[in-house]
């Protein structure tokens, strides 16, 4: 039986409830009166439940779909302004004992080169990332208790935070590793991580178990209840996601929102981020073998409906997607993008040779970080490297209360401008710097507080002179 307050995976993500939701959505996808009521509720910026949002996702009336897109775009602006946060993934190891059918790291894949970074190699990769301009990383590793124990992950985090090269520094390390114990989550929390990210892959239990036939990840319940253990371990910023294409997108969408509702109800804090990856080509992986692929238009509609349903959450789109898709989807709710990414183990310090391919998936958007930043600014977005909330203790319910009230923009907008200025001074190509300086001068005028405008102007001048790491 469905129970959003339950701590049992098969009750807060309940198959019967999802199927009833999909039937309800299908029956009402042309119900103009209901859709208008749902959109009216969504305009209050308080979110929607999984049933209401599923009706919007099912709706195919062109005029209403346009309303959905317009509302998603406005809600994104209301909560996150025109800022886009930049990050990069850093793969530490692709050793893995699981048998996931959609991932080239699966144990039986003998084609892929197996690699694990030493601490010296981590140091070299981080310096290369700092020299690109990155301030925020998402570290990734396969599940292997021998090669990638929690002690190795913790050592890597310590190494990453310890490196200060020239004006560079990694100020936030997010962690995407396998479901683990409360004790290990406490260790990650004590190590100073930002967000703990774990993709559910699919919320359909039967499909999940078929897609994960061997290894510890086969345990659907343990995996699905991981975020509750993370919260118990003190991590109050968690990131959800599914791998679209493994199961019906409507099923996954409903399950994803039910998970968000569960976290909000039980812990008082919904997901800090939601990621929307799709199955992509990789070594030993052909996306055509999965029969639930979705079009770019449906993919964009999913993003818009997530933004409306969970207005406070950050939404992430990676370089799995092409620059054309990222250009289209970013206005519909995305607040974080990766740039200049490598999905190999390492690969930033020294490009990987083709015969040593260790990548988890093929990168579709191959632009450099500077090219991504330039593109964002031509679209009137502010590229942001801000990590201030995490370092000022504005996490979990403290971040959410500020975000839901809209007050977070009093911090985020000026912080975005100051971190962009750092990038322009230290790393940008000349044309990017010129474009960025014009954008900063224009955006200073959009800071409502005269006092904050004055402080930002003073700090921008100090950054030009060599000082770094100002924040509100």
C-alpha positions in Angstrom: 0.0 0.0 0.0 1.2 3.5 -0.8 2.4 5.5 2.1 4.6 8.6 1.5 5.7 8.6 5.2 6.8 5.0 5.2 10.5 4.2 5.4 9.9 1.0 3.3 10.9 1.4 -0.4 8.0 -0.5 -1.8 5.5 1.6 0.2 6.8 5.2 -0.6 7.5 4.1 -4.2 4.5 1.9 -4.7 3.9 0.2 -8.1 0.1 0.1 -7.8 0.1 3.9 -7.0 2.3 4.6 -10.0 0.1 2.6 -12.3 -3.1 4.2 -10.9 -1.4 7.6 -11.4 -0.6 6.8 -15.1 -4.2 5.6 -15.7 -5.5 8.8 -14.1 -3.2 10.9 -16.2 -4.2 9.2 -19.4 -7.9 9.6 -18.6 -7.5 13.3 -18.0 -4.8 14.3 -20.5 -7.5 16.2 -22.5 -9.5 17.4 -19.5 -9.1 21.2 -20.1 -10.7 22.2 -16.8 -8.5 19.9 -14.7 -5.3 20.9 -16.6 -6.2 24.6 -16.1 -6.7 24.0 -12.3 -3.4 22.2 -12.1 -1.6 25.0 -13.9 -3.3 27.6 -11.6 -2.0 25.7 -8.6 1.5 25.5 -10.2 1.5 29.3 -10.6 1.6 29.6 -6.8 5.2 28.2 -7.0 4.4 25.6 -4.3 4.9 22.6 -6.5 2.6 19.7 -7.6 2.1 16.2 -6.4 3.0 13.2 -8.7 -0.6 12.8 -9.9 -1.1 16.4 -10.9 2.3 16.6 -12.6 1.7 13.3 -14.5 -1.5 14.8 -16.0 0.6 17.7 -17.3 3.2 15.3 -18.7 0.5 13.3 -20.5 -1.2 16.4 -21.9 -0.7 16.7 -25.7 -2.8 19.8 -26.4 -0.4 22.2 -28.1 -1.7 25.3 -26.4 -1.5 23.7 -23.0 2.0 22.3 -23.7 3.1 25.8 -24.5 1.6 27.0 -21.2 3.6 24.3 -19.4 6.8 25.4 -21.1 6.2 29.1 -20.4 5.4 28.4 -16.8 8.5 26.2 -16.3 10.7 29.0 -17.8 9.2 31.6 -15.5 9.4 29.4 -12.4 13.1 28.7 -13.1 13.7 32.5 -13.4 11.8 33.1 -10.1 13.8 30.6 -8.1 17.2 30.6 -9.9 17.2 33.8 -11.9 19.4 33.7 -15.0 22.3 31.9 -13.3 23.7 28.6 -14.5 26.1 26.7 -12.2 29.1 25.0 -13.8 30.7 21.8 -12.6 32.8 18.9 -14.0 32.8 15.1 -13.2 35.9 13.4 -12.1 35.9 9.7 -12.4 38.2 8.1 -9.8 37.9 4.4 -10.7 35.9 2.2 -13.1 36.5 -1.0 -11.1 33.0 -2.4 -10.4 31.5 -5.7 -9.2 28.0 -5.1 -10.5 26.4 -6.5 -13.6 24.3 -3.4 -14.7 23.2 -4.1 -18.3 23.3 -0.4 -19.4 26.7 0.5 -18.0 30.1 -0.4 -19.6 31.7 -0.7 -16.1 29.8 -4.0 -15.6 31.9 -6.8 -14.3 31.7 -9.0 -17.4 33.0 -6.3 -19.8 36.5 -7.4 -20.7 36.9 -4.7 -23.4 37.1 -1.7 -21.2 40.4 -0.6 -19.7 40.2 -0.8 -15.9 41.7 2.2 -14.1 42.0 3.6 -10.6 43.6 7.0 -9.9 46.4 7.2 -7.4 46.5 10.2 -5.1 49.2 11.7 -7.2 47.1 11.2 -10.3 44.1 12.7 -8.5 46.3 15.7 -7.7 47.3 16.1 -11.4 43.7 15.8 -12.6 42.5 18.4 -10.0 45.2 20.9 -11.0 44.2 20.4 -14.7 40.6 21.1 -13.7 41.6 24.1 -11.7 43.6 25.4 -14.6 40.4 25.2 -16.7 38.6 27.3 -14.1 36.4 24.7 -12.3 35.5 25.2 -8.7 33.0 22.4 -8.2 33.5 18.7 -8.9 31.3 15.6 -8.9 33.4 12.6 -8.1 32.4 9.2 -9.4 33.5 5.6 -8.9 32.3 2.1 -9.6 31.2 -0.1 -6.7 34.0 -2.3 -5.7 34.7 -2.9 -2.0 38.3 -4.0 -2.6 39.4 -1.4 -5.2 37.1 1.5 -4.2 36.4 1.2 -0.4 35.1 4.2 1.4 38.5 4.9 2.7 39.8 5.5 -0.8 36.9 7.9 -1.6 37.6 9.8 1.6 41.3 10.1 0.8 40.5 11.4 -2.6 38.1 14.0 -1.2 40.9 15.1 1.2 43.4 15.3 -1.6 41.0 17.4 -3.8 40.2 19.9 -1.1 43.9 20.3 -0.2 45.1 21.4 -3.6 45.5 25.2 -4.2 47.2 25.8 -7.5 47.8 29.4 -8.5 44.4 31.1 -8.0 42.6 27.7 -8.3 40.7 25.8 -5.6 37.9 23.2 -5.6 35.4 24.6 -3.2 32.7 21.9 -3.4 33.0 18.2 -3.9 29.8 16.4 -4.7 29.9 12.6 -4.5 28.2 10.0 -6.7 29.0 6.6 -5.4 27.0 3.4 -4.7 24.4 3.1 -1.9 26.2 2.5 1.4 25.7 2.4 5.1 24.7 5.2 7.6 28.2 4.9 9.1 29.8 5.6 5.7 27.4 8.5 5.0 28.5 10.0 8.3 32.1 9.7 7.1 31.2 11.4 3.9 29.4 14.2 5.8 32.4 14.7 8.1 34.7 14.9 5.0 32.8 18.0 4.0 31.1 16.8 0.8 28.5 18.9 -0.9 25.6 16.9 -2.4 25.4 13.1 -2.3 24.0 12.0 -5.6 22.6 8.6 -6.4 20.6 7.7 -9.5 17.8 5.3 -9.0 18.2 4.2 -12.6 14.6 2.9 -12.7 11.8 2.9 -10.1 10.2 -0.2 -11.6 11.3 -3.0 -9.2 10.9 -5.8 -11.7 12.9 -3.9 -14.4 15.4 -2.8 -11.8 16.2 -6.4 -10.8 16.4 -7.5 -14.4 18.8 -4.7 -15.3 21.0 -5.4 -12.3 21.2 -9.2 -12.4 24.3 -9.5 -10.2 26.2 -7.6 -7.6 25.2 -5.6 -4.5 23.2 -3.2 -6.7 20.7 -5.9 -7.4 19.1 -5.1 -4.1 16.3 -2.7 -5.1 15.2 -2.0 -1.5 18.7 -1.2 -0.2 19.4 1.1 -3.2 16.0 2.9 -3.0 16.2 3.6 0.7 19.8 5.0 0.4 18.7 8.6 0.6 17.0 8.0 4.0 20.2 6.5 5.3 22.2 9.5 3.9 19.9 11.9 5.7 20.3 9.8 8.9 24.0 10.1 8.4 23.8 13.9 8.4 23.9 14.6 4.7 21.0 17.0 4.1 21.7 17.8 0.4 20.9 14.8 -1.7 20.5 14.5 -5.5 18.0 12.2 -7.2 17.9 11.0 -10.8 16.7 8.2 -13.1 18.3 7.0 -16.3 15.6 7.8 -18.9 15.3 5.1 -21.5 15.4 2.0 -19.2 11.7 2.0 -18.4 8.6 3.9 -19.5 9.4 7.6 -19.0 5.9 8.3 -17.5 6.5 5.5 -14.9 9.9 6.9 -14.0 8.6 10.5 -13.8 5.9 9.5 -11.3 8.4 7.4 -9.2 10.9 10.3 -9.2 8.3 12.7 -7.9 7.1 10.2 -5.3 10.7 9.9 -4.0 10.9 13.7 -3.8 7.6 13.9 -1.9 8.8 11.2 0.5 12.0 13.0 1.4 10.1 16.3 1.9 7.5 14.7 4.0 9.8 12.5 6.2 12.9 14.7 6.5 11.5 18.2 5.8 13.9 18.6 2.9 13.3 17.5 -0.7 16.1 16.8 -3.2 18.8 19.4 -3.6 19.1 18.4 -7.2 17.4 16.2 -9.8 19.4 14.9 -12.7 17.9 13.9 -16.1 20.3 11.7 -17.9 19.4 9.4 -20.9 20.9 6.1 -22.0 23.8 6.9 -24.3 26.3 4.9 -26.4 29.3 3.5 -24.6 31.8 0.7 -24.7 29.7 -2.6 -24.9 26.5 -0.6 -24.6 24.0 0.1 -27.5 21.1 2.3 -26.6 19.0 0.7 -29.3 18.9 -2.4 -27.2 16.7 -0.5 -24.7 13.1 -0.1 -26.0 12.1 2.9 -23.9 14.1 5.6 -25.6 12.5 9.0 -25.8 12.6 11.9 -28.3 14.2 15.2 -27.6 10.7 16.8 -27.4 9.6 14.4 -24.7 12.9 14.9 -22.9 12.4 18.6 -22.8 8.8 18.2 -21.6 9.9 16.0 -18.7 12.3 18.7 -17.7 9.6 21.4 -17.8 7.2 19.3 -15.7 9.9 18.5 -13.1 10.6 22.2 -12.8 6.9 23.0 -12.2 6.4 20.1 -9.8 9.5 20.6 -7.8 10.3 24.3 -8.2 12.9 24.6 -5.6 15.2 21.8 -6.8 18.3 22.3 -8.9 18.1 20.5 -12.2 21.3 19.1 -13.8 22.0 18.3 -17.5 25.3 16.8 -18.4 27.4 16.5 -21.6 25.6 13.2 -22.4 23.4 15.6 -24.4 24.3 17.5 -27.5 24.8 21.2 -27.5 21.6 21.6 -29.5 19.5 19.7 -26.9 21.2 21.6 -24.0 20.4 24.8 -25.7 16.8 23.9 -25.9 16.3 22.3 -22.5 18.2 24.9 -20.4 15.5 27.5 -20.5 12.9 25.0 -19.3 14.3 24.6 -15.8 18.0 23.5 -15.8 20.1 25.3 -13.3 23.4 23.3 -13.5 25.4 22.1 -16.5 28.8 20.3 -16.8 31.4 21.8 -19.1 34.6 20.5 -20.7 33.8 17.1 -19.2 35.6 13.8 -19.4 33.8 10.6 -18.5 37.0 8.5 -18.6 39.0 7.8 -15.4 41.0 10.9 -15.3 41.6 12.4 -18.8 41.9 16.1 -17.9 45.7 16.1 -17.2 46.4 14.0 -20.3 44.0 12.8 -23.0 43.3 9.1 -22.9 44.6 7.0 -25.8 41.8 5.3 -27.8 43.0 1.8 -26.9 42.8 2.7 -23.2 39.2 3.8 -23.3 37.8 3.8 -19.8 34.8 6.1 -20.3 31.4 5.4 -18.8 29.6 7.0 -21.8 30.3 9.0 -24.9 30.4 12.7 -24.4 28.0 14.4 -26.9 28.8 18.1 -26.0 32.6 18.2 -26.5 33.0 22.0 -26.1 35.6 23.3 -23.8 34.6 25.0 -20.5 35.4 28.4 -22.0 33.2 27.7 -25.0 30.3 26.6 -22.8 30.7 29.8 -20.7 30.8 31.9 -23.8 27.6 30.2 -25.1 25.8 30.7 -21.9 26.6 34.4 -21.9 25.4 34.8 -25.5 22.1 33.4 -24.2 22.0 36.0 -21.4 22.8 33.6 -18.6 25.3 34.2 -15.8 27.8 31.3 -15.6 28.3 30.8 -11.9 31.0 29.0 -10.0 29.4 29.8 -6.6 29.7 27.4 -3.7 28.9 29.9 -1.0 25.7 28.3 0.4 27.5 25.1 1.1 30.4 26.8 2.8 28.2 29.3 4.8 26.1 26.4 6.2 23.1 27.2 4.0 22.3 23.5 3.3 19.3 21.2 3.7 16.3 23.0 5.3 18.2 26.2 5.6 18.8 26.4 1.9 15.3 25.2 1.0 13.6 27.9 3.2 15.7 30.6 1.5 15.1 29.1 -1.9 11.3 28.7 -1.5 11.0 32.3 -0.3 13.1 33.6 -3.1 15.5 35.2 -0.7 18.4 33.0 -1.9 18.7 35.3 -4.9 20.0 38.1 -2.6 23.1 35.9 -2.1 23.3 33.9 -5.4 23.1 36.8 -7.9 26.1 38.8 -6.5 28.0 35.6 -5.7 27.6 34.5 -9.3 28.9 37.8 -10.6 32.0 37.6 -8.4 32.8 34.0 -9.3 32.4 34.8 -12.9 34.8 37.7 -12.5 37.3 35.3 -11.0 37.0 33.1 -14.1 37.3 36.0 -16.5 40.5 37.3 -14.8 42.2 34.0 -14.4 41.2 31.7 -17.2 39.0 33.2 -19.9 39.8 33.6 -23.6 39.9 37.3 -24.7 36.5 37.3 -26.4 34.9 35.5 -23.5 36.4 38.0 -21.1 35.1 41.0 -23.1 31.6 39.4 -23.3 31.7 38.6 -19.6 32.7 42.1 -18.5 29.8 43.6 -20.3 27.4 41.1 -18.8 28.7 41.8 -15.3 28.3 45.5 -15.7 24.7 45.0 -16.9 23.8 42.6 -14.2 25.1 44.7 -11.3 22.2 47.0 -12.0 19.8 44.1 -11.4 20.9 43.8 -7.7 18.0 45.4 -5.8 20.0 46.5 -2.7 22.1 49.7 -3.2 24.4 48.5 -0.4 24.9 45.1 -1.9 25.6 46.8 -5.3 28.3 48.9 -3.7 29.9 46.0 -2.0 29.9 43.9 -5.1 31.4 46.7 -7.1 34.2 47.1 -4.5 34.9 43.4 -4.5 35.0 43.1 -8.3 37.8 45.7 -8.2 39.6 43.7 -5.6 39.3 40.5 -7.7 40.9 42.4 -10.6 43.8 43.2 -8.3 44.3 39.6 -7.3 42.1 38.9 -4.2 39.8 35.9 -4.4 36.9 34.0 -2.8 34.5 36.8 -1.7 30.9 35.6 -0.9 27.7 36.7 0.7 
